[in-house]
Amino acid sequence: MWGKILPDMEPANDKLFRRAVASGYFAGPILLALLLYWPGLTAWFQKDDFAWLGLRGLVHGWQDFWWALFAPLAQGTIRTLSERVFFMSFSSIFGMHAFPFRCCAFLTFAATLPLLSSVCAKLTGSRAAGFWAMVLWTVNSGLAIALSWTSNYYELLCAFIFLVGLWLLLRYVETGEQRFYVAQWITFALGFGVLELNVVYPALAAVYALCCARRVFWKVLPMFALSAAYTAMHFAVAPLPSGGPYKTYWDASMIPTLATYWKWALGPSRLILFNIHPSLFRSSLTLFLSLGLASFLAWKLYRKQWVAAFFPAWFLIALSPFLPLRDHIDDSYLTVPVIGLAMWGGWALVSAWRAGHAGRIAAVSLLAIYICVSVPVTRSITVYLHNQSQRIRKLVLGVAALSRSQPEKIVLLKNVDAEMFWSAVYDRPFGLFGASEVYLAPEDLESVAREPQLGAASSQFYADPVIAQNALAQNRALVLDVSGGNIRDITAQYRSAANTQEGGAIASRVDLGNEFLSRQLGPTWYPNEGGYRWMPKRATVTLRGPRAPSEKLYLIGACPAAALKSGPLKMQVSMDGEKLALVWIRQPEGQCSFTFELPRQLTGRNTVEVTVELDHTFVTPSDSRELGLAFSVFEIH
């Protein structure tokens, strides 16, 4: 009925019109979302998606499975349902196809809209307010990332969980039936597997109870205990970061952070995406929208309609965990808080419309400002994320296809820019599509990955110069230029421009499973067995000498129980004849590491020979070789 959306405009006795409006009540916002977010629905994977897609490949048994579900990962988060179960189950069923993931995200959003409308209508007594709340939330730019990037699915699922919980609480207040109260508790408990933000739900429920149903306030309080227990447990297993962008600042900086989120939620400040810089015009738009909401809130509170206070409280409470993140302000964090803003604005629009001609002019003006700003901003972000994902798709699938066509070669990528490094390369997507040996060209190290958050880990994305040189000399390297979004095979040009004489350089790190470095191994090592090699009683490795006195020697290996049957194993390591600290191995270990201080006189030498000697070996019934220890890495750094 049109009158339930814009009052006083219902055509009399027009049944067809009524039916059309009734069917469009929910279909309209969903259709609007389809038009607005279609590029997001067809986006491919990017960034963190690849890390979560690879999680299933790490599961080889029940112990791995429970680790994958509950271990703190990605800044210490434990989002079992919205990340672990979501990615592992969908990748198992649909493989590496992005569309089913995107459909699930959009369907979750679509299922949330009726809940939003119902909750808003119950709180305000107006179905029209519920309709406009759906529209205002749909077009807000805070949803663009969640509806375009699969890893942000948790934001949509959290919004769904919050609204389900609140709807159940409202039904419990209406009916007094215990089943709704129990169902709300179950929903609340499940929310801890979706997003850490779930800890604030009791605060939302408590504010609602104080504003509208004080008799159930004491029924809400026990939920705070569960939130407190979860918070304590979470901090115990995943303490807050002490540095970096996720460091928290509980100080006055939270106020400007809140102001930034408020301006982003209203929309005009996001016009910077269209090069509309801070100005009186932009500030005026934000001010008009803010004054409109504030005036409506003051009016309702003056009339003792305390439910009006619930809507700004939703925005503040749902945003509060993000305010201490001074150095990590993110659009996607608005997905859930903006629900409060949408219900606030929806009720304000309907109330203003009913207030007379002046109110209608104000309602239409403010709605026009919000829509005319939010729609292009949201569309711009969505299109950008879609286009970026397609560039990533072209890079990842193109490189993987070329690598699979020449599986005996490692792949060196040239001219990867910083944006593509962080969007694609950083989370190692190539192995998911059958290309495991993909590295960036060593000479590009300075131009891409010198970022503080990477630290020393940046080197793991680049081919060791010695490995690259040896691979080129043996015609076992494929060099691809990926600049400009196109993939070109430049192996011949790259080889001719480089010094590819094999054996000219020595690596400071030797992975014993890497055949390109086998020339640095002494003759007594046994063949490669999947990343490690067994040594007999004595073995040697040649490494590049230490460059500074502070550098050390690191060995990574394994000691089976059979090696200790004759008693503790004595290991003597020497470098160029200089004996290092003596090691006694007394317990078997699946992986053991050893660190040695180096004699100062070795500093500056071009090469050093590392010798490992054991006091005894062992023989197994199925293997006639004399075995000592198994090693995977020798390194000086």
C-alpha positions in Angstrom: 0.0 0.0 0.0 1.6 3.3 -1.1 0.2 5.1 1.9 2.4 2.8 4.1 5.5 4.1 2.3 4.6 7.7 1.6 1.4 8.5 3.7 -1.6 10.4 2.3 -0.8 9.4 -1.3 -2.8 6.2 -1.6 -5.1 6.1 -4.6 -8.6 5.1 -3.4 -9.9 1.6 -4.2 -7.1 0.8 -6.5 -6.4 -2.9 -5.8 -3.9 -3.3 -8.6 -1.9 -0.5 -7.3 -2.0 -1.9 -3.7 -0.8 -5.2 -4.9 2.0 -3.7 -6.9 3.2 -1.6 -4.0 2.9 -4.6 -1.6 5.0 -6.8 -3.8 7.5 -4.0 -4.3 7.9 -3.3 -0.6 10.7 -5.9 -0.3 11.4 -6.4 -4.0 12.2 -2.7 -4.6 15.2 -2.5 -2.3 16.5 -5.9 -3.5 16.2 -4.8 -7.1 17.9 -1.5 -6.2 20.7 -3.5 -4.6 21.1 -5.7 -7.7 21.4 -2.7 -9.9 23.8 -1.0 -7.6 26.0 -3.9 -6.6 25.9 -6.1 -9.8 29.7 -5.4 -10.3 30.3 -6.7 -6.8 28.2 -9.8 -7.5 30.4 -10.6 -10.4 33.7 -9.7 -8.7 36.5 -12.3 -8.4 38.8 -13.2 -5.5 41.3 -10.7 -4.1 43.7 -10.2 -1.1 42.7 -12.2 2.0 40.4 -14.4 -0.1 43.4 -16.4 -1.3 44.7 -17.1 2.2 41.2 -18.4 3.3 40.9 -20.5 0.1 44.2 -22.1 0.9 43.1 -23.1 4.4 41.4 -26.3 3.2 44.7 -27.5 1.7 46.3 -27.4 5.2 43.8 -29.9 6.6 45.1 -33.5 6.6 43.5 -34.9 9.7 41.2 -34.1 12.6 43.9 -32.2 14.5 44.4 -29.9 11.4 40.7 -29.6 11.0 40.2 -28.2 14.6 43.2 -26.0 14.2 41.7 -24.6 10.9 38.4 -23.9 12.6 39.5 -22.3 15.9 43.2 -21.2 15.8 43.7 -17.4 16.0 44.6 -16.2 12.5 44.7 -12.9 10.5 45.4 -10.4 13.3 44.3 -12.9 15.9 40.7 -13.3 14.7 38.7 -16.5 15.3 35.7 -16.2 12.8 34.8 -19.9 12.6 31.5 -19.6 10.8 31.9 -16.5 8.6 35.5 -17.3 7.4 36.7 -20.8 8.1 33.5 -22.8 7.5 32.4 -20.5 4.7 35.6 -20.7 2.7 36.4 -24.4 3.3 32.9 -25.6 2.5 32.3 -23.5 -0.6 35.8 -24.2 -2.0 35.1 -27.9 -1.4 31.8 -27.8 -3.2 32.4 -25.2 -5.9 36.2 -25.2 -6.3 38.0 -21.9 -7.1 34.9 -20.3 -8.7 34.0 -16.9 -7.1 30.4 -16.5 -8.3 28.9 -19.0 -5.7 30.7 -17.1 -2.9 29.4 -13.8 -4.2 25.8 -15.2 -4.5 25.9 -16.3 -0.9 27.0 -12.8 0.2 24.2 -11.2 -1.8 21.6 -13.6 -0.6 22.6 -13.0 3.0 22.2 -9.3 2.4 18.8 -9.8 0.8 17.7 -11.9 3.7 18.8 -9.2 6.1 16.6 -6.5 4.4 13.2 -8.0 5.6 14.6 -8.3 9.1 15.7 -4.7 9.1 12.3 -3.6 7.9 10.4 -5.7 10.4 12.6 -4.5 13.4 12.3 -0.9 12.3 8.5 -1.2 11.9 8.1 -2.8 15.3 10.2 -0.1 17.0 8.6 2.9 15.2 5.1 1.6 14.5 5.6 2.5 10.9 6.0 0.1 7.9 7.0 3.1 5.8 9.9 3.7 8.1 10.9 0.1 7.7 10.8 0.5 3.9 13.0 3.6 3.9 15.4 2.0 6.4 16.0 -0.8 3.8 16.6 1.8 1.1 18.9 4.0 3.2 21.0 1.0 4.3 21.2 -0.4 0.8 22.6 2.6 -0.9 25.1 3.5 1.9 28.7 3.2 0.7 29.6 1.3 3.9 28.2 -1.8 2.3 30.2 -1.6 -1.0 33.2 -3.5 0.3 31.2 -6.2 2.0 29.1 -6.7 -1.2 32.2 -6.8 -3.5 34.9 -8.6 -1.5 34.3 -12.1 -0.4 36.6 -11.9 2.7 34.2 -9.3 4.2 31.3 -11.7 4.2 31.5 -11.6 8.0 30.1 -8.0 8.0 26.9 -9.1 6.2 26.5 -12.2 8.4 27.0 -10.1 11.5 24.3 -7.7 10.4 22.0 -10.6 9.9 22.8 -12.1 13.3 22.2 -8.8 15.1 18.9 -8.3 13.5 17.7 -11.8 14.0 18.7 -11.5 17.7 16.9 -8.2 18.1 13.8 -9.4 16.2 13.6 -12.4 18.5 13.9 -10.1 21.5 11.1 -8.0 20.2 8.9 -11.0 19.7 9.6 -12.1 23.2 8.5 -8.7 24.5 5.4 -8.9 22.4 4.3 -12.5 23.3 6.1 -13.4 26.4 6.9 -16.8 24.9 10.1 -18.3 26.3 11.0 -19.9 22.9 11.9 -16.5 21.5 14.1 -15.7 24.4 15.9 -19.0 24.1 16.3 -18.6 20.3 17.8 -15.1 20.9 20.4 -16.7 23.2 21.3 -19.3 20.6 21.6 -16.6 17.9 23.8 -14.5 20.2 26.1 -17.5 21.0 26.4 -18.3 17.2 27.4 -14.7 16.6 30.8 -15.3 18.3 31.7 -17.5 15.4 30.9 -14.7 13.0 32.6 -11.5 14.2 34.2 -10.2 17.4 31.8 -7.3 17.2 29.2 -9.7 18.6 30.3 -8.8 22.1 28.4 -5.5 21.9 25.0 -7.1 21.2 24.1 -7.2 24.9 24.6 -3.4 25.0 22.2 -3.0 22.0 19.6 -5.2 23.7 20.0 -3.4 27.0 19.5 0.0 25.4 16.4 -1.3 23.7 15.1 -2.6 27.0 15.7 0.7 28.8 14.0 2.6 26.0 11.1 0.4 25.3 10.7 -2.6 27.6 12.3 -2.2 31.0 10.7 -5.3 32.3 13.1 -7.4 30.3 16.2 -5.4 31.2 17.2 -8.0 33.8 16.7 -10.8 31.2 19.3 -9.1 29.0 22.0 -8.6 31.7 23.3 -12.3 31.7 24.4 -11.8 28.1 27.0 -9.4 29.3 28.7 -12.2 31.3 29.0 -14.3 28.1 30.5 -11.3 26.2 33.0 -10.7 29.0 34.0 -14.4 29.1 34.5 -14.5 25.4 36.5 -11.2 25.5 38.8 -12.6 28.2 39.3 -15.9 26.4 40.0 -14.1 23.1 42.6 -11.8 24.6 44.2 -14.8 26.4 44.8 -16.7 23.1 45.2 -13.6 20.8 46.5 -10.5 22.7 45.9 -7.1 21.1 48.8 -6.0 18.8 51.4 -3.8 20.4 52.2 -2.1 17.1 51.2 -1.7 13.5 47.9 -0.5 12.0 45.8 -2.6 14.5 47.3 -1.1 17.6 44.6 0.4 19.8 44.6 3.9 21.2 42.2 4.5 24.1 42.6 8.2 24.2 41.2 11.4 22.7 42.0 10.3 19.2 38.8 8.3 19.3 36.8 11.5 18.9 38.2 12.5 15.5 37.9 8.8 14.5 34.2 8.9 15.4 33.8 12.2 13.4 35.4 10.6 10.4 33.1 7.6 10.5 30.1 9.9 11.0 31.0 11.9 7.9 31.6 8.8 5.9 28.3 7.3 6.9 26.4 10.4 5.8 28.3 10.4 2.5 29.3 13.9 1.3 32.9 13.5 2.6 33.3 10.5 0.3 32.9 12.8 -2.7 36.7 13.0 -2.5 36.5 9.9 -4.7 35.4 12.2 -7.5 38.0 14.8 -6.7 35.5 17.0 -4.9 37.9 18.2 -2.1 36.9 19.6 1.3 34.9 22.7 0.8 32.1 24.8 2.2 29.7 23.0 -0.2 30.7 19.5 1.0 30.7 20.6 4.7 27.2 22.1 4.2 25.8 18.9 2.9 27.1 17.0 5.9 25.8 19.7 8.2 22.3 19.6 6.7 22.0 15.8 7.0 23.4 16.0 10.6 21.0 18.8 11.6 18.1 16.9 10.1 18.7 13.8 12.1 19.6 15.7 15.3 16.4 17.8 15.1 14.2 14.8 14.6 15.9 13.1 17.6 15.5 16.1 19.8 11.8 16.4 18.8 11.1 12.7 19.6 12.9 12.8 22.9 11.0 16.0 23.9 7.8 14.1 23.3 9.2 11.3 25.5 9.4 8.8 22.6 12.6 7.2 24.1 12.9 4.6 21.3 14.4 7.4 19.2 17.5 7.2 21.3 18.0 3.6 20.4 19.0 4.4 16.8 22.0 6.7 17.5 22.9 4.3 20.3 23.0 1.4 17.7 25.4 3.5 15.6 27.7 4.3 18.5 27.7 0.9 20.2 28.3 -1.1 16.9 31.1 1.3 16.0 32.7 1.5 19.4 35.2 -1.4 19.1 36.7 0.3 16.0 37.2 3.7 17.5 40.5 2.9 19.2 41.9 1.8 15.8 43.3 5.2 15.0 45.5 4.0 12.2 43.1 1.7 10.6 39.9 3.5 9.6 38.0 1.4 7.1 34.7 1.8 5.2 33.6 -1.7 5.7 33.4 -1.2 9.5 30.3 0.9 8.8 28.3 -2.1 7.5 26.6 -2.9 10.9 26.6 0.6 12.5 24.8 2.2 9.6 21.8 0.0 10.3 21.1 2.3 13.3 21.5 5.3 11.0 19.2 3.8 8.4 16.4 3.2 10.9 16.9 6.7 12.4 16.7 8.2 8.9 13.8 6.1 7.8 11.6 7.1 10.7 12.7 10.8 10.3 11.7 10.8 6.7 8.2 9.4 7.4 7.6 11.6 10.4 8.7 14.7 8.4 6.4 13.8 5.5 3.5 13.5 7.9 4.3 16.9 9.5 3.0 19.0 6.6 4.3 20.9 3.6 7.4 22.2 5.3 8.3 18.8 6.6 7.8 17.2 3.2 10.1 19.7 1.6 12.7 19.0 4.3 12.3 15.2 3.9 12.6 15.3 0.1 15.6 17.7 0.2 17.6 15.6 2.7 16.7 12.3 1.0 17.8 13.8 -2.3 21.2 14.9 -0.8 21.8 11.5 0.7 20.7 9.5 -2.4 22.5 11.7 -4.9 25.7 11.4 -2.9 25.6 7.8 -1.7 24.6 6.1 -5.0 27.5 7.4 -7.1 30.0 6.9 -4.3 28.8 3.4 -3.6 28.7 2.5 -7.3 32.3 3.9 -7.7 33.7 1.8 -4.9 31.9 -1.3 -6.2 33.1 -0.8 -9.8 36.6 -0.2 -8.6 36.7 -3.4 -6.5 35.2 -5.4 -9.4 37.7 -4.1 -11.9 40.6 -4.7 -9.5 39.5 -8.2 -8.9 39.4 -8.8 -12.7 42.9 -7.5 -13.0 43.9 -10.0 -10.3 42.1 -12.8 -12.0 43.9 -12.0 -15.3 47.3 -12.0 -13.5 46.8 -15.1 -11.4 45.1 -17.3 -14.0 47.4 -16.1 -16.8 50.6 -16.8 -14.8 49.2 -20.2 -13.6 48.4 -21.3 -17.1 51.8 -20.4 -18.4 53.5 -22.1 -15.4 51.4 -25.3 -15.9 52.5 -25.4 -19.6 56.1 -25.5 -18.5 56.0 -27.2 -15.1 59.7 -27.9 -14.9 60.4 -24.1 -14.7 60.2 -21.6 -11.9 58.4 -18.4 -12.7 59.9 -14.9 -12.1 57.5 -12.0 -12.3 58.8 -8.6 -13.4 57.3 -5.2 -12.8 54.7 -6.1 -10.2 53.5 -2.8 -8.7 52.8 -2.2 -5.1 49.0 -2.4 -5.5 49.1 -5.7 -7.3 51.6 -7.1 -4.8 49.3 -6.4 -1.9 46.1 -7.4 -3.7 47.4 -10.7 -5.2 51.0 -11.8 -4.7 51.1 -11.2 -0.9 48.5 -14.0 -0.2 50.2 -16.5 -2.6 47.3 -17.3 -4.9 49.3 -19.1 -7.6 49.6 -22.4 -5.8 45.8 -22.7 -5.6 45.7 -22.8 -9.4 48.6 -25.2 -9.9 51.6 -22.9 -10.0 53.6 -23.3 -6.8 57.1 -22.0 -7.9 56.2 -18.3 -8.6 58.5 -15.5 -7.3 59.1 -11.9 -8.0 62.4 -11.0 -9.8 65.1 -10.4 -7.2 66.1 -7.0 -8.5 62.5 -5.7 -7.8 62.8 -6.1 -4.1 63.6 -2.4 -3.4 60.6 -1.2 -5.5 57.7 -3.2 -4.0 58.0 -4.9 -0.7 60.0 -2.6 1.6 57.0 -2.1 3.9 57.2 -1.9 7.7 54.6 -4.6 8.2 56.6 -7.1 6.1 59.9 -6.6 7.8 62.4 -9.4 7.0 59.5 -11.5 5.6 59.7 -9.5 2.3 62.5 -11.7 1.0 60.3 -14.8 0.9 58.3 -13.4 -2.0 61.5 -12.9 -4.1 63.6 -15.5 -5.9 67.1 -15.8 -4.3 69.5 -14.2 -6.9 71.6 -17.3 -6.9 68.6 -19.6 -7.6 67.4 -17.2 -10.3 70.8 -17.2 -11.9 71.2 -20.9 -11.9 67.6 -21.5 -13.1 68.2 -19.1 -16.1 71.6 -20.8 -16.9 69.8 -24.2 -16.9 66.9 -22.9 -19.0 64.6 -23.7 -16.1 63.2 -20.2 -15.5 60.2 -18.5 -17.1 60.3 -14.7 -16.8 57.0 -12.8 -17.2 56.5 -9.1 -17.5 53.1 -8.2 -15.9 53.3 -4.4 -16.2 50.1 -2.7 -17.5 47.9 -5.7 -16.7 49.3 -7.7 -19.6 51.5 -10.9 -19.3 54.5 -11.1 -21.7 57.2 -13.8 -21.8 60.5 -11.9 -21.6 62.7 -14.8 -20.7 65.0 -14.4 -23.7 65.5 -10.7 -23.2 66.0 -11.1 -19.5 68.5 -13.9 -19.9 70.5 -11.9 -22.4 70.6 -8.9 -20.1 71.6 -10.9 -17.0 74.8 -12.7 -16.1 73.6 -16.2 -16.3 76.8 -18.1 -15.9 76.0 -20.9 -13.5 78.1 -21.2 -10.4 79.1 -17.5 -10.3 77.4 -16.7 -7.0 76.8 -18.5 -3.7 73.6 -18.3 -1.7 73.6 -17.5 2.0 70.5 -19.7 2.5 70.3 -23.3 1.1 67.0 -25.1 1.1 68.2 -28.7 0.7 65.2 -29.7 -1.3 65.9 -27.0 -3.9 67.7 -28.6 -6.8 69.0 -25.2 -8.1 71.2 -25.0 -5.0 72.4 -28.7 -5.0 75.9 -27.6 -6.2 76.4 -26.0 -2.8 76.0 -29.4 -1.1 78.9 -31.7 -0.4 79.1 -35.2 -2.0 77.9 -37.2 1.0 74.3 -35.9 1.2 71.6 -38.4 0.2 69.0 -37.6 -2.4 66.2 -35.0 -1.9 63.2 -36.5 -0.2 60.5 -33.9 -0.5 62.2 -30.9 0.9 64.8 -32.5 3.2 67.9 -34.7 2.9 69.5 -37.3 5.1 73.2 -37.0 6.0 75.5 -39.8 7.0 78.0 -39.3 9.8 79.6 -36.2 8.1 78.2 -33.7 5.5 79.1 -30.3 4.3 77.3 -27.2 2.8 78.9 -24.2 1.2 77.3 -20.8 2.0 78.1 -17.2 1.3 80.1 -15.9 4.2 78.7 -13.6 6.9 78.6 -9.9 6.1 78.4 -8.6 9.7 79.6 -9.9 13.1 76.0 -10.0 14.3 75.0 -12.6 11.7 74.5 -16.2 12.9 74.2 -19.7 11.4 70.8 -21.4 11.5 70.1 -25.0 10.8 66.6 -26.6 10.6 66.3 -30.4 10.6 64.6 -33.4 12.2 65.8 -36.0 14.7 63.9 -39.4 14.7 63.7 -41.6 17.7 65.8 -44.2 15.9 68.8 -41.9 15.9 68.8 -41.9 19.7 68.5 -45.6 20.4 72.3 -45.8 21.0 72.1 -42.8 23.4 72.3 -39.0 23.0 73.6 -37.8 19.7 76.6 -35.5 19.7 76.7 -33.0 16.9 79.8 -30.9 16.1 79.4 -28.0 13.6 82.4 -26.3 12.1 82.9 -23.4 9.7 86.1 -23.4 7.7 87.6 -25.6 10.3 86.6 -23.4 13.2 84.5 -25.4 15.7 81.2 -23.9 16.9 79.3 -24.7 20.0 78.9 -28.5 20.7 75.3 -29.8 20.6 73.9 -32.8 22.4 70.6 -34.1 21.1 68.7 -36.1 23.8 65.1 -36.0 22.7 63.6 -36.9 19.3 61.9 -34.0 17.5 59.9 -33.8 14.3 61.5 -30.4 13.6 64.4 -29.0 15.5 66.4 -25.8 14.9 69.9 -24.8 15.9 71.4 -21.4 16.1 75.2 -20.8 16.3 77.3 -17.7 17.1 80.0 -17.2 14.4 83.7 -16.5 14.9 84.4 -12.9 14.1 87.3 -13.8 11.8 84.8 -15.3 9.3 83.1 -12.0 8.7 83.6 -10.8 5.1 84.6 -14.1 3.6 83.1 -14.8 0.2 82.3 -18.4 1.0 82.5 -20.6 4.1 82.2 -24.4 4.3 79.8 -25.6 7.0 80.6 -29.1 8.3 78.3 -31.2 10.4 79.7 -34.3 12.2 77.8 -36.8 14.3 79.2 -39.3 16.7 77.0 -42.2 15.5 74.5 -43.2 12.8 71.7 -45.7 12.6 70.3 -48.2 10.0 66.6 -49.2 9.6 65.5 -52.6 8.5 64.0 -51.2 5.3 67.0 -49.0 4.4 70.7 -50.1 4.3 72.0 -46.5 4.3 73.8 -45.1 7.4 71.6 -42.3 8.5 72.3 -39.5 10.9 70.0 -36.4 10.9 67.6 -35.0 8.2 68.1 -31.3 7.3 66.0 -28.9 5.3 67.7 -25.5 5.7 71.2 -24.1 6.2 71.3 -20.3 6.5 73.5 -17.4 7.5 71.8 -14.1 8.3 
